[in-house]
């Protein structure tokens, strides 16, 4: 008994004396306390059936990574499947019209992603003979690809170990290693990138990259975190300090701008008048119902754009708020029937489209919401 206390006191003394050194050692070796347990965890608990994990190629990884930006996995799955069956190879994408690519993105939002995919496919066709480049800097130079996406493409395809930094990875790393502070600030971002690099192993980096994303997506969730199922719970500092919800630090939410538009839902028998929007502004390049400021006169707009002077208003459907990342738009649908009149003129960017075809062209979700409510 006496010797037990003697030795445990001795070890406690050594630990106290070398605590900082020990912590330093631990800090220097995140692969032991973090990477290895996560790799081990993935073999039993990781996701293995996502459509982009089958027949994996840099092209398929690229499309999935772009679709997954700001969008949930369950939303992306049907879009990815449809997109890849329409454009199975990079050259299929490059050889298509941008409008066709956009129509396969319709409803997924953040349409600049689709425009950049198409632009990048054209570059890959021209500069790399339709083969996805395999050098980090070449991938990074393509439109719409940042360091995390470039890293994911290389790592997940077992080409080169590269760190990644999406929302899930940021959350897991910052909680486990207790990185406080605003991760949008350049200095903090640099710090967490460095950590991500140190955690990325030299071998099995494809599995590790998938594993850390899976851990963030299924266990280390923003609010409903499941620490009891976490392979790194023993060394997680946020858990130890009971400060999980405070990490990563939330950005102060900016007040969104509010605007209001009248949407002219002009129907002629079973077709609707749609207008292709400018390349700039809200819903760039998408097809939309003609959109008027609330003080613009509906009758004058219709007369000057179609030559029709007599219109029938129909029962309106309720106004609703459509939220974009930076703006809340109140939309007032104004339903008008012109089936009895002859359209004398239309601008080049306007056309009548049958209701059942609207889902197959590139429109905003707001247009789809209205069609569903009619
Ligand atoms: S222990 Fe909890 S907070 Fe820490 S990494 Fe795991 S799930 Fe996240």
Boltz pocket constraint, residues with backbone or C-beta under 6 A from the ligand:
constraints:
  - pocket:
      binder: B
      contacts: [[A, 171], [A, 172], [A, 175], [A, 176], [A, 219], [A, 220], [A, 221], [A, 225], [A, 226], [A, 227], [A, 230], [A, 231], [A, 232], [A, 233], [A, 234], [A, 236], [A, 237], [A, 238], [A, 239], [A, 244]]
      max_distance: 6.0
